[in-house]
């Protein structure tokens, strides 16, 4: 097996984030089936939380995946891609967990969004560096 390239690093994080989105989606389906709600949240707090956990991830993950893919295209070091992916994945995992447990503020949600923003900032700076370098 050869050296890990930027493309391999990007593939890892895109794959993991797709699995995370799938799990969050399945949690929505499970709540829909449990509470027999086909559309909307039916006024069921657990379903509303699951919908928002999935929705919130779908609001943040795609843009970050584009950033990771472009980092791979410009052949940024795999470490830069791994750091972006790790911050984002950990952030989205914590945020989704926190939101699934409670609709209110929580430590997991706060750390989750902080890590997500950190991934965005890190990827943005790296992309701008490679754009002008």
Phi and psi in radians as a Rosetta constraint file:
Dihedral C 1 N 2 CA 2 C 2 CIRCULARHARMONIC -1.407 0.35
Dihedral N 2 CA 2 C 2 N 3 CIRCULARHARMONIC -3.060 0.35
Dihedral C 2 N 3 CA 3 C 3 CIRCULARHARMONIC -1.184 0.35
Dihedral N 3 CA 3 C 3 N 4 CIRCULARHARMONIC 2.633 0.35
Dihedral C 3 N 4 CA 4 C 4 CIRCULARHARMONIC -1.268 0.35
Dihedral N 4 CA 4 C 4 N 5 CIRCULARHARMONIC 2.213 0.35
Dihedral C 4 N 5 CA 5 C 5 CIRCULARHARMONIC -1.784 0.35
Dihedral N 5 CA 5 C 5 N 6 CIRCULARHARMONIC 3.014 0.35
Dihedral C 5 N 6 CA 6 C 6 CIRCULARHARMONIC -1.034 0.35
Dihedral N 6 CA 6 C 6 N 7 CIRCULARHARMONIC -0.676 0.35
Dihedral C 6 N 7 CA 7 C 7 CIRCULARHARMONIC -1.105 0.35
Dihedral N 7 CA 7 C 7 N 8 CIRCULARHARMONIC -0.706 0.35
Dihedral C 7 N 8 CA 8 C 8 CIRCULARHARMONIC -1.113 0.35
Dihedral N 8 CA 8 C 8 N 9 CIRCULARHARMONIC -0.744 0.35
Dihedral C 8 N 9 CA 9 C 9 CIRCULARHARMONIC -1.083 0.35
Dihedral N 9 CA 9 C 9 N 10 CIRCULARHARMONIC -0.787 0.35
Dihedral C 9 N 10 CA 10 C 10 CIRCULARHARMONIC -1.092 0.35
Dihedral N 10 CA 10 C 10 N 11 CIRCULARHARMONIC -0.732 0.35
Dihedral C 10 N 11 CA 11 C 11 CIRCULARHARMONIC -1.045 0.35
Dihedral N 11 CA 11 C 11 N 12 CIRCULARHARMONIC -0.712 0.35
Dihedral C 11 N 12 CA 12 C 12 CIRCULARHARMONIC -1.023 0.35
Dihedral N 12 CA 12 C 12 N 13 CIRCULARHARMONIC -0.890 0.35
Dihedral C 12 N 13 CA 13 C 13 CIRCULARHARMONIC -1.284 0.35
Dihedral N 13 CA 13 C 13 N 14 CIRCULARHARMONIC -0.618 0.35
Dihedral C 13 N 14 CA 14 C 14 CIRCULARHARMONIC -1.129 0.35
Dihedral N 14 CA 14 C 14 N 15 CIRCULARHARMONIC -0.770 0.35
Dihedral C 14 N 15 CA 15 C 15 CIRCULARHARMONIC -1.052 0.35
Dihedral N 15 CA 15 C 15 N 16 CIRCULARHARMONIC -0.784 0.35
Dihedral C 15 N 16 CA 16 C 16 CIRCULARHARMONIC -1.132 0.35
Dihedral N 16 CA 16 C 16 N 17 CIRCULARHARMONIC -0.698 0.35
Dihedral C 16 N 17 CA 17 C 17 CIRCULARHARMONIC -1.210 0.35
Dihedral N 17 CA 17 C 17 N 18 CIRCULARHARMONIC -0.608 0.35
Dihedral C 17 N 18 CA 18 C 18 CIRCULARHARMONIC -1.100 0.35
Dihedral N 18 CA 18 C 18 N 19 CIRCULARHARMONIC -0.718 0.35
Dihedral C 18 N 19 CA 19 C 19 CIRCULARHARMONIC -1.117 0.35
Dihedral N 19 CA 19 C 19 N 20 CIRCULARHARMONIC -0.697 0.35
Dihedral C 19 N 20 CA 20 C 20 CIRCULARHARMONIC -1.074 0.35
Dihedral N 20 CA 20 C 20 N 21 CIRCULARHARMONIC -0.793 0.35
Dihedral C 20 N 21 CA 21 C 21 CIRCULARHARMONIC -1.080 0.35
Dihedral N 21 CA 21 C 21 N 22 CIRCULARHARMONIC -0.674 0.35
Dihedral C 21 N 22 CA 22 C 22 CIRCULARHARMONIC -1.100 0.35
Dihedral N 22 CA 22 C 22 N 23 CIRCULARHARMONIC -0.798 0.35
Dihedral C 22 N 23 CA 23 C 23 CIRCULARHARMONIC -1.076 0.35
Dihedral N 23 CA 23 C 23 N 24 CIRCULARHARMONIC -0.795 0.35
Dihedral C 23 N 24 CA 24 C 24 CIRCULARHARMONIC -1.089 0.35
Dihedral N 24 CA 24 C 24 N 25 CIRCULARHARMONIC -0.648 0.35
Dihedral C 24 N 25 CA 25 C 25 CIRCULARHARMONIC -1.141 0.35
Dihedral N 25 CA 25 C 25 N 26 CIRCULARHARMONIC -0.756 0.35
Dihedral C 25 N 26 CA 26 C 26 CIRCULARHARMONIC -1.101 0.35
Dihedral N 26 CA 26 C 26 N 27 CIRCULARHARMONIC -0.574 0.35
Dihedral C 26 N 27 CA 27 C 27 CIRCULARHARMONIC -1.150 0.35
Dihedral N 27 CA 27 C 27 N 28 CIRCULARHARMONIC -0.615 0.35
Dihedral C 27 N 28 CA 28 C 28 CIRCULARHARMONIC -1.146 0.35
Dihedral N 28 CA 28 C 28 N 29 CIRCULARHARMONIC -0.816 0.35
Dihedral C 28 N 29 CA 29 C 29 CIRCULARHARMONIC -1.049 0.35
Dihedral N 29 CA 29 C 29 N 30 CIRCULARHARMONIC -0.749 0.35
Dihedral C 29 N 30 CA 30 C 30 CIRCULARHARMONIC -1.050 0.35
Dihedral N 30 CA 30 C 30 N 31 CIRCULARHARMONIC -0.764 0.35
Dihedral C 30 N 31 CA 31 C 31 CIRCULARHARMONIC -1.165 0.35
Dihedral N 31 CA 31 C 31 N 32 CIRCULARHARMONIC -0.664 0.35
Dihedral C 31 N 32 CA 32 C 32 CIRCULARHARMONIC -1.068 0.35
Dihedral N 32 CA 32 C 32 N 33 CIRCULARHARMONIC -0.783 0.35
Dihedral C 32 N 33 CA 33 C 33 CIRCULARHARMONIC -1.167 0.35
Dihedral N 33 CA 33 C 33 N 34 CIRCULARHARMONIC -0.744 0.35
Dihedral C 33 N 34 CA 34 C 34 CIRCULARHARMONIC -1.065 0.35
Dihedral N 34 CA 34 C 34 N 35 CIRCULARHARMONIC -0.715 0.35
Dihedral C 34 N 35 CA 35 C 35 CIRCULARHARMONIC -1.796 0.35
Dihedral N 35 CA 35 C 35 N 36 CIRCULARHARMONIC 0.064 0.35
Dihedral C 35 N 36 CA 36 C 36 CIRCULARHARMONIC 0.949 0.35
Dihedral N 36 CA 36 C 36 N 37 CIRCULARHARMONIC 0.891 0.35
Dihedral C 36 N 37 CA 37 C 37 CIRCULARHARMONIC -2.074 0.35
Dihedral N 37 CA 37 C 37 N 38 CIRCULARHARMONIC 2.041 0.35
Dihedral C 37 N 38 CA 38 C 38 CIRCULARHARMONIC -1.554 0.35
Dihedral N 38 CA 38 C 38 N 39 CIRCULARHARMONIC -0.518 0.35
Dihedral C 38 N 39 CA 39 C 39 CIRCULARHARMONIC -2.454 0.35
Dihedral N 39 CA 39 C 39 N 40 CIRCULARHARMONIC 2.458 0.35
Dihedral C 39 N 40 CA 40 C 40 CIRCULARHARMONIC 1.271 0.35
Dihedral N 40 CA 40 C 40 N 41 CIRCULARHARMONIC -2.800 0.35
Dihedral C 40 N 41 CA 41 C 41 CIRCULARHARMONIC -1.903 0.35
Dihedral N 41 CA 41 C 41 N 42 CIRCULARHARMONIC -0.044 0.35
Dihedral C 41 N 42 CA 42 C 42 CIRCULARHARMONIC 1.023 0.35
Dihedral N 42 CA 42 C 42 N 43 CIRCULARHARMONIC 0.303 0.35
Dihedral C 42 N 43 CA 43 C 43 CIRCULARHARMONIC 1.275 0.35
Dihedral N 43 CA 43 C 43 N 44 CIRCULARHARMONIC 0.238 0.35
Dihedral C 43 N 44 CA 44 C 44 CIRCULARHARMONIC -1.659 0.35
Dihedral N 44 CA 44 C 44 N 45 CIRCULARHARMONIC 1.974 0.35
Dihedral C 44 N 45 CA 45 C 45 CIRCULARHARMONIC -0.982 0.35
Dihedral N 45 CA 45 C 45 N 46 CIRCULARHARMONIC -0.710 0.35
Dihedral C 45 N 46 CA 46 C 46 CIRCULARHARMONIC -1.109 0.35
Dihedral N 46 CA 46 C 46 N 47 CIRCULARHARMONIC -0.672 0.35
Dihedral C 46 N 47 CA 47 C 47 CIRCULARHARMONIC -1.216 0.35
Dihedral N 47 CA 47 C 47 N 48 CIRCULARHARMONIC -0.741 0.35
Dihedral C 47 N 48 CA 48 C 48 CIRCULARHARMONIC -1.043 0.35
Dihedral N 48 CA 48 C 48 N 49 CIRCULARHARMONIC -0.712 0.35
Dihedral C 48 N 49 CA 49 C 49 CIRCULARHARMONIC -1.148 0.35
Dihedral N 49 CA 49 C 49 N 50 CIRCULARHARMONIC -0.743 0.35
Dihedral C 49 N 50 CA 50 C 50 CIRCULARHARMONIC -1.130 0.35
Dihedral N 50 CA 50 C 50 N 51 CIRCULARHARMONIC -0.720 0.35
Dihedral C 50 N 51 CA 51 C 51 CIRCULARHARMONIC -1.073 0.35
Dihedral N 51 CA 51 C 51 N 52 CIRCULARHARMONIC -0.769 0.35
Dihedral C 51 N 52 CA 52 C 52 CIRCULARHARMONIC -1.226 0.35
Dihedral N 52 CA 52 C 52 N 53 CIRCULARHARMONIC -0.606 0.35
Dihedral C 52 N 53 CA 53 C 53 CIRCULARHARMONIC -1.094 0.35
Dihedral N 53 CA 53 C 53 N 54 CIRCULARHARMONIC -0.773 0.35
Dihedral C 53 N 54 CA 54 C 54 CIRCULARHARMONIC -1.193 0.35
Dihedral N 54 CA 54 C 54 N 55 CIRCULARHARMONIC -0.817 0.35
Dihedral C 54 N 55 CA 55 C 55 CIRCULARHARMONIC -1.052 0.35
Dihedral N 55 CA 55 C 55 N 56 CIRCULARHARMONIC -0.745 0.35
Dihedral C 55 N 56 CA 56 C 56 CIRCULARHARMONIC -1.114 0.35
Dihedral N 56 CA 56 C 56 N 57 CIRCULARHARMONIC -0.711 0.35
Dihedral C 56 N 57 CA 57 C 57 CIRCULARHARMONIC -1.122 0.35
Dihedral N 57 CA 57 C 57 N 58 CIRCULARHARMONIC -0.699 0.35
Dihedral C 57 N 58 CA 58 C 58 CIRCULARHARMONIC -1.240 0.35
Dihedral N 58 CA 58 C 58 N 59 CIRCULARHARMONIC -0.290 0.35
Dihedral C 58 N 59 CA 59 C 59 CIRCULARHARMONIC -1.403 0.35
Dihedral N 59 CA 59 C 59 N 60 CIRCULARHARMONIC -0.530 0.35
Dihedral C 59 N 60 CA 60 C 60 CIRCULARHARMONIC -1.792 0.35
Dihedral N 60 CA 60 C 60 N 61 CIRCULARHARMONIC -0.665 0.35
Dihedral C 60 N 61 CA 61 C 61 CIRCULARHARMONIC -1.145 0.35
Dihedral N 61 CA 61 C 61 N 62 CIRCULARHARMONIC -0.811 0.35
Dihedral C 61 N 62 CA 62 C 62 CIRCULARHARMONIC -1.015 0.35
Dihedral N 62 CA 62 C 62 N 63 CIRCULARHARMONIC -0.782 0.35
Dihedral C 62 N 63 CA 63 C 63 CIRCULARHARMONIC -1.087 0.35
Dihedral N 63 CA 63 C 63 N 64 CIRCULARHARMONIC -0.694 0.35
Dihedral C 63 N 64 CA 64 C 64 CIRCULARHARMONIC -1.175 0.35
Dihedral N 64 CA 64 C 64 N 65 CIRCULARHARMONIC -0.612 0.35
Dihedral C 64 N 65 CA 65 C 65 CIRCULARHARMONIC -1.155 0.35
Dihedral N 65 CA 65 C 65 N 66 CIRCULARHARMONIC -0.623 0.35
Dihedral C 65 N 66 CA 66 C 66 CIRCULARHARMONIC -1.089 0.35
Dihedral N 66 CA 66 C 66 N 67 CIRCULARHARMONIC -0.776 0.35
Dihedral C 66 N 67 CA 67 C 67 CIRCULARHARMONIC -1.029 0.35
Dihedral N 67 CA 67 C 67 N 68 CIRCULARHARMONIC -0.771 0.35
Dihedral C 67 N 68 CA 68 C 68 CIRCULARHARMONIC -1.117 0.35
Dihedral N 68 CA 68 C 68 N 69 CIRCULARHARMONIC -0.736 0.35
Dihedral C 68 N 69 CA 69 C 69 CIRCULARHARMONIC -1.112 0.35
Dihedral N 69 CA 69 C 69 N 70 CIRCULARHARMONIC -0.717 0.35
Dihedral C 69 N 70 CA 70 C 70 CIRCULARHARMONIC -1.213 0.35
Dihedral N 70 CA 70 C 70 N 71 CIRCULARHARMONIC -0.645 0.35
Dihedral C 70 N 71 CA 71 C 71 CIRCULARHARMONIC -1.013 0.35
Dihedral N 71 CA 71 C 71 N 72 CIRCULARHARMONIC -0.711 0.35
Dihedral C 71 N 72 CA 72 C 72 CIRCULARHARMONIC -1.166 0.35
Dihedral N 72 CA 72 C 72 N 73 CIRCULARHARMONIC -0.693 0.35
Dihedral C 72 N 73 CA 73 C 73 CIRCULARHARMONIC -1.092 0.35
Dihedral N 73 CA 73 C 73 N 74 CIRCULARHARMONIC -0.632 0.35
Dihedral C 73 N 74 CA 74 C 74 CIRCULARHARMONIC -1.527 0.35
Dihedral N 74 CA 74 C 74 N 75 CIRCULARHARMONIC 0.111 0.35
Dihedral C 74 N 75 CA 75 C 75 CIRCULARHARMONIC 1.032 0.35
Dihedral N 75 CA 75 C 75 N 76 CIRCULARHARMONIC 0.744 0.35
Dihedral C 75 N 76 CA 76 C 76 CIRCULARHARMONIC -1.082 0.35
Dihedral N 76 CA 76 C 76 N 77 CIRCULARHARMONIC 2.692 0.35
Dihedral C 76 N 77 CA 77 C 77 CIRCULARHARMONIC -1.019 0.35
Dihedral N 77 CA 77 C 77 N 78 CIRCULARHARMONIC 2.457 0.35
Dihedral C 77 N 78 CA 78 C 78 CIRCULARHARMONIC -0.898 0.35
Dihedral N 78 CA 78 C 78 N 79 CIRCULARHARMONIC -0.586 0.35
Dihedral C 78 N 79 CA 79 C 79 CIRCULARHARMONIC -1.027 0.35
Dihedral N 79 CA 79 C 79 N 80 CIRCULARHARMONIC -0.704 0.35
Dihedral C 79 N 80 CA 80 C 80 CIRCULARHARMONIC -1.101 0.35
Dihedral N 80 CA 80 C 80 N 81 CIRCULARHARMONIC -0.704 0.35
Dihedral C 80 N 81 CA 81 C 81 CIRCULARHARMONIC -1.218 0.35
Dihedral N 81 CA 81 C 81 N 82 CIRCULARHARMONIC -0.723 0.35
Dihedral C 81 N 82 CA 82 C 82 CIRCULARHARMONIC -1.124 0.35
Dihedral N 82 CA 82 C 82 N 83 CIRCULARHARMONIC -0.704 0.35
Dihedral C 82 N 83 CA 83 C 83 CIRCULARHARMONIC -1.125 0.35
Dihedral N 83 CA 83 C 83 N 84 CIRCULARHARMONIC -0.793 0.35
Dihedral C 83 N 84 CA 84 C 84 CIRCULARHARMONIC -1.044 0.35
Dihedral N 84 CA 84 C 84 N 85 CIRCULARHARMONIC -0.855 0.35
Dihedral C 84 N 85 CA 85 C 85 CIRCULARHARMONIC -1.096 0.35
Dihedral N 85 CA 85 C 85 N 86 CIRCULARHARMONIC -0.734 0.35
Dihedral C 85 N 86 CA 86 C 86 CIRCULARHARMONIC -1.148 0.35
Dihedral N 86 CA 86 C 86 N 87 CIRCULARHARMONIC -0.800 0.35
Dihedral C 86 N 87 CA 87 C 87 CIRCULARHARMONIC -1.052 0.35
Dihedral N 87 CA 87 C 87 N 88 CIRCULARHARMONIC -0.807 0.35
Dihedral C 87 N 88 CA 88 C 88 CIRCULARHARMONIC -1.150 0.35
Dihedral N 88 CA 88 C 88 N 89 CIRCULARHARMONIC -0.836 0.35
Dihedral C 88 N 89 CA 89 C 89 CIRCULARHARMONIC -1.094 0.35
Dihedral N 89 CA 89 C 89 N 90 CIRCULARHARMONIC -0.798 0.35
Dihedral C 89 N 90 CA 90 C 90 CIRCULARHARMONIC -1.106 0.35
Dihedral N 90 CA 90 C 90 N 91 CIRCULARHARMONIC -0.741 0.35
Dihedral C 90 N 91 CA 91 C 91 CIRCULARHARMONIC -1.088 0.35
Dihedral N 91 CA 91 C 91 N 92 CIRCULARHARMONIC -0.809 0.35
Dihedral C 91 N 92 CA 92 C 92 CIRCULARHARMONIC -1.205 0.35
Dihedral N 92 CA 92 C 92 N 93 CIRCULARHARMONIC -0.624 0.35
Dihedral C 92 N 93 CA 93 C 93 CIRCULARHARMONIC -1.117 0.35
Dihedral N 93 CA 93 C 93 N 94 CIRCULARHARMONIC -0.856 0.35
Dihedral C 93 N 94 CA 94 C 94 CIRCULARHARMONIC -1.109 0.35
Dihedral N 94 CA 94 C 94 N 95 CIRCULARHARMONIC -0.770 0.35
Dihedral C 94 N 95 CA 95 C 95 CIRCULARHARMONIC -1.097 0.35
Dihedral N 95 CA 95 C 95 N 96 CIRCULARHARMONIC -0.798 0.35
Dihedral C 95 N 96 CA 96 C 96 CIRCULARHARMONIC -1.079 0.35
Dihedral N 96 CA 96 C 96 N 97 CIRCULARHARMONIC -0.723 0.35
Dihedral C 96 N 97 CA 97 C 97 CIRCULARHARMONIC -1.094 0.35
Dihedral N 97 CA 97 C 97 N 98 CIRCULARHARMONIC -0.840 0.35
Dihedral C 97 N 98 CA 98 C 98 CIRCULARHARMONIC -1.080 0.35
Dihedral N 98 CA 98 C 98 N 99 CIRCULARHARMONIC -0.735 0.35
Dihedral C 98 N 99 CA 99 C 99 CIRCULARHARMONIC -1.252 0.35
Dihedral N 99 CA 99 C 99 N 100 CIRCULARHARMONIC -0.559 0.35
Dihedral C 99 N 100 CA 100 C 100 CIRCULARHARMONIC -1.214 0.35
Dihedral N 100 CA 100 C 100 N 101 CIRCULARHARMONIC -0.455 0.35
Dihedral C 100 N 101 CA 101 C 101 CIRCULARHARMONIC -1.516 0.35
Dihedral N 101 CA 101 C 101 N 102 CIRCULARHARMONIC -0.512 0.35
Dihedral C 101 N 102 CA 102 C 102 CIRCULARHARMONIC -2.769 0.35
Dihedral N 102 CA 102 C 102 N 103 CIRCULARHARMONIC 2.457 0.35
Dihedral C 102 N 103 CA 103 C 103 CIRCULARHARMONIC -1.370 0.35
Dihedral N 103 CA 103 C 103 N 104 CIRCULARHARMONIC -0.218 0.35
Dihedral C 103 N 104 CA 104 C 104 CIRCULARHARMONIC -1.575 0.35
Dihedral N 104 CA 104 C 104 N 105 CIRCULARHARMONIC -3.090 0.35
Dihedral C 104 N 105 CA 105 C 105 CIRCULARHARMONIC -1.108 0.35
Dihedral N 105 CA 105 C 105 N 106 CIRCULARHARMONIC 2.535 0.35
Dihedral C 105 N 106 CA 106 C 106 CIRCULARHARMONIC -2.645 0.35
Dihedral N 106 CA 106 C 106 N 107 CIRCULARHARMONIC 2.791 0.35
Dihedral C 106 N 107 CA 107 C 107 CIRCULARHARMONIC -1.071 0.35
Dihedral N 107 CA 107 C 107 N 108 CIRCULARHARMONIC -0.744 0.35
Dihedral C 107 N 108 CA 108 C 108 CIRCULARHARMONIC -1.087 0.35
Dihedral N 108 CA 108 C 108 N 109 CIRCULARHARMONIC -0.731 0.35
Dihedral C 108 N 109 CA 109 C 109 CIRCULARHARMONIC -1.149 0.35
Dihedral N 109 CA 109 C 109 N 110 CIRCULARHARMONIC -0.730 0.35
Dihedral C 109 N 110 CA 110 C 110 CIRCULARHARMONIC -1.122 0.35
Dihedral N 110 CA 110 C 110 N 111 CIRCULARHARMONIC -0.788 0.35
Dihedral C 110 N 111 CA 111 C 111 CIRCULARHARMONIC -1.177 0.35
Dihedral N 111 CA 111 C 111 N 112 CIRCULARHARMONIC -0.671 0.35
Dihedral C 111 N 112 CA 112 C 112 CIRCULARHARMONIC -1.048 0.35
Dihedral N 112 CA 112 C 112 N 113 CIRCULARHARMONIC -0.824 0.35
Dihedral C 112 N 113 CA 113 C 113 CIRCULARHARMONIC -1.254 0.35
Dihedral N 113 CA 113 C 113 N 114 CIRCULARHARMONIC -0.584 0.35
Dihedral C 113 N 114 CA 114 C 114 CIRCULARHARMONIC -1.096 0.35
Dihedral N 114 CA 114 C 114 N 115 CIRCULARHARMONIC -0.797 0.35
Dihedral C 114 N 115 CA 115 C 115 CIRCULARHARMONIC -1.141 0.35
Dihedral N 115 CA 115 C 115 N 116 CIRCULARHARMONIC -0.652 0.35
Dihedral C 115 N 116 CA 116 C 116 CIRCULARHARMONIC -1.088 0.35
Dihedral N 116 CA 116 C 116 N 117 CIRCULARHARMONIC -0.837 0.35
Dihedral C 116 N 117 CA 117 C 117 CIRCULARHARMONIC -1.110 0.35
Dihedral N 117 CA 117 C 117 N 118 CIRCULARHARMONIC -0.646 0.35
Dihedral C 117 N 118 CA 118 C 118 CIRCULARHARMONIC -1.084 0.35
Dihedral N 118 CA 118 C 118 N 119 CIRCULARHARMONIC -0.722 0.35
Dihedral C 118 N 119 CA 119 C 119 CIRCULARHARMONIC -1.085 0.35
Dihedral N 119 CA 119 C 119 N 120 CIRCULARHARMONIC -0.744 0.35
Dihedral C 119 N 120 CA 120 C 120 CIRCULARHARMONIC -1.076 0.35
Dihedral N 120 CA 120 C 120 N 121 CIRCULARHARMONIC -0.810 0.35
Dihedral C 120 N 121 CA 121 C 121 CIRCULARHARMONIC -1.115 0.35
Dihedral N 121 CA 121 C 121 N 122 CIRCULARHARMONIC -0.811 0.35
Dihedral C 121 N 122 CA 122 C 122 CIRCULARHARMONIC -1.051 0.35
Dihedral N 122 CA 122 C 122 N 123 CIRCULARHARMONIC -0.835 0.35
Dihedral C 122 N 123 CA 123 C 123 CIRCULARHARMONIC -1.124 0.35
Dihedral N 123 CA 123 C 123 N 124 CIRCULARHARMONIC -0.717 0.35
Dihedral C 123 N 124 CA 124 C 124 CIRCULARHARMONIC -1.062 0.35
Dihedral N 124 CA 124 C 124 N 125 CIRCULARHARMONIC -0.828 0.35
Dihedral C 124 N 125 CA 125 C 125 CIRCULARHARMONIC -1.112 0.35
Dihedral N 125 CA 125 C 125 N 126 CIRCULARHARMONIC -0.763 0.35
Dihedral C 125 N 126 CA 126 C 126 CIRCULARHARMONIC -1.090 0.35
Dihedral N 126 CA 126 C 126 N 127 CIRCULARHARMONIC -0.760 0.35
Dihedral C 126 N 127 CA 127 C 127 CIRCULARHARMONIC -1.121 0.35
Dihedral N 127 CA 127 C 127 N 128 CIRCULARHARMONIC -0.718 0.35
Dihedral C 127 N 128 CA 128 C 128 CIRCULARHARMONIC -1.158 0.35
Dihedral N 128 CA 128 C 128 N 129 CIRCULARHARMONIC -0.660 0.35
Dihedral C 128 N 129 CA 129 C 129 CIRCULARHARMONIC -1.042 0.35
Dihedral N 129 CA 129 C 129 N 130 CIRCULARHARMONIC -0.843 0.35
Dihedral C 129 N 130 CA 130 C 130 CIRCULARHARMONIC -1.231 0.35
Dihedral N 130 CA 130 C 130 N 131 CIRCULARHARMONIC -0.431 0.35
Dihedral C 130 N 131 CA 131 C 131 CIRCULARHARMONIC -1.217 0.35
Dihedral N 131 CA 131 C 131 N 132 CIRCULARHARMONIC -0.568 0.35
Dihedral C 131 N 132 CA 132 C 132 CIRCULARHARMONIC -1.826 0.35
Dihedral N 132 CA 132 C 132 N 133 CIRCULARHARMONIC -0.163 0.35
